[in-house]
């Protein structure tokens, strides 16, 4: 992110942050799959893709939730005076987020915040929102609309965004702002953040975790077995 900010060559680079939910949504939706695959960087937010990557032989993969990415960026930006724009979530969450960031990282600059209405914006409203973002000249545009909406939103506006980096971080706005509690670190490292959040927000997450989760792991297991069989055949062919 720092390199892209320093280059500032007119291109807007995209970062996708997702756990199993994003992978499953992409599996089900070819259009979303193309959007996620075309991002410059993909970061594993949850433990499931980390486990899968390790099964594929990638030993140095670690989870990097959106909240941790934000905090690490703010820490670095505190000395380099980078600017952030926050798009998404509610006005109250954005206000708490701005207060938290400005209080903890005074060297980092909040270039702007915007909470879009819970309805599709008209073309005129959308154009005005993009103009405000570009006029603020942020180094990073943080989008908190939830997946897949946030990644689709960024992708469809790439040719108009004059921002070095755009990254969708889902619920991370509320976590950083402190309006929603995050699970203890040891629970996340053990791979049970999904269970912690399910208990906290059952109405929001039960379908994703209890229905999509098992289907995802079934398909992932089949893919891993196929890859292992292919590798074994290639080895025997030698």
N, C-alpha and C positions, 0 to 999 in steps of 0.2 A: 504493500500500500504506500509506503514511504517513497519507494522508487517511482511509482506511477505519479505520485503527487509532485515529486521533484521534476520529473520529465515534462509534465503538463504539455503534452503534444497535441491537445485538442480531442483526443479519444477518451471515451468514457468506458472504463473497465468495470466488468460486473463480477461480483463475488456472490456465490450461492452458499448459504449456510443451512444445512438440513440433516436430519436423522433419517430413520427408516421411513417416516411418513412421506417425505419428499421423494425418496427413491420409489416407493410404491405408487405414488401419484404419477410419477413419470413412466413407470411400467404400464400403467393403465391408460395413459394419455400420450400418444406419440407426439402431439404438438408441444406439450410441456416437456417431454423428453428432449426434443430438439432445442428448446429454450435453455434448459439446464445444461445440456452438453456443450452449448456454445459459449458458456461463461468462461472468463479467463481463469477463474479459480473456484474450486468447490471445497468446502470445509465441512468435516463431519461434526455435526452438532450433538448427536447422540452416540450411545455406545454400540448400537447394532452395526453401523457401517465400519466402526473400528474393528469389531470382532471379525467381520467379513474380510476386511483388508488384511488382517493378520493371518486368516486362514488361507488367503491367496499368496502369502509369503512376504507381505509388507510389514516389517517388524517395528518400524519407528513411527507408527501412526498413533496419534492421540486425539481424543475429542477436544473440540474447541468451541464451546457454546458461544452464541452471539453476545451474551452479556460479558464474557471474558474477553472477547475480541474488542468490544467497545471500551472496556476499562483499560486494557493494555494500550489501545490507540490513544485514549485520553491522557494516559500517563506520559506517553512519548510526545503528544501534541502540547502538553503543558510547557515543555521547554522550547518547542519549535513554533508555537503559536499557530498551529493548524486550525482550520475552521470547519465546523460541522453544520449540516442542515438536517433537521429531523422531520420526516414526513410520515404521518400515520398516527394511529391510536387516538385517544380522546384528548380533549383540551386539558383536562385536569392532570392526566398522566404526563403530557408534554410540559406543563407548567412545573410539575414536581421534578421531572427529568432535567429541565433547564436549571432549576434552582440547585439541584444536587451536583450537576456537572460544573456550574460556575463556582459553587462553593468549594468543591474538592480539587478542581483543576483550573485555577484562575488564569493560567497562561493559555489555556485552550479557549477558543472563541466560538460561541454559539452564533452561527451566521443567521439562523432563522428556524422557525418551527411552523408546522401547518397540520391541523387535524382536518382531513377531508370529511365531508358529510357521509352518512351511511346510505349512500345511493350513488349511482353512476353520475359523474360530473358531466355537464354539457361540454361540447367542444370548446366553447368560449371559456368556461371555468377551468378546464384542464389546461388550456393554453396560458391562461393567466397564472396558474399555479407553477407551470414550468418557467414562465418569465420571471416570477419572483425568486425561484431557486437559482436561476442563472444570474440574476442581478445581484444576488447575495454573494456570489463567487465562493462557494464552499469548496474545501478540498475533498470532503467526503459527504455523500448524500446517504443517510441512513433511512431505510424504508421499513416501517413496522406495520405491514398490512396482513401478515400471515401468508403462509405458503398454500397454494401456488400464486395467489393474487399479487404478492409483492414482486416476485421474479418476473411475472408476465407484465406487470406495470412498468418495471424498469426496461425490459426488452422492447416493449412497444414504443418507448420514448427515447431510445438511444440516440437517434439522429438529431434530437432536439436538446438533449442534456449536455450542458457545457461544464461538466464536473469530472475530475480525474477518476474518481472511484464512486461506484454506487453499490450498496450492499443491503440485502434484505435480512433483517434480524428478528422477525416475528415478534414474540412477546418480550424481547430483551429490553425494550423501552421501560416497561413496568418493573422489570427486575432491577435495573439500574436506578430507576427513580425511587424504588423502595415501596411502591404501591402494591406489589405482589411479592410474597416471600419466595425465595429460591430454596431448593433442598440443600441440606448440608453437603459439603464437598465430599465426604466419605461415601455418602449414598450415591452421588453422581459417579464417582470413580468406580464404585462396585457395580454400576450398571443398572441401578434401580431408581433413577430419577423419574422414569415414566410412571412407576408405581406411586411415588410420592405425589406427583402432579395429578394422577388419576384420583387419589383420595381427596385432594384439595379441590379439584374441578371435575367431578364425575360427569355432570351433564355435558360439558364441553368435550371431554376426551374419551368417554367410554367406547364410542363407536370406533374411533381411531385405534385405541390400544387393544380392545377386546375382539374386534372383528378384523380390522386391517392387519394388526400385528401378526396373528397366527398365519394369515394368508401370505404375508410378506416372508416370514421365516420359512414357510414351506417352499415357496418359489426360490428363495435364496439357497436353501439346502440342495434343491435339485440342480441349481446352477453350479454350486461348489462340487457336487459329485460328477457332473459332466466335465468340469475343468480338470478334476483329478484323473478321470478316465482318459481324457485327451492327453494329459501329460504322461500318463503311464504308457499309452500306446506309442507316443513319440519317443519315449525312452527305450522301449523294446525295439523300435524300428532302427535305433542306432546300432 
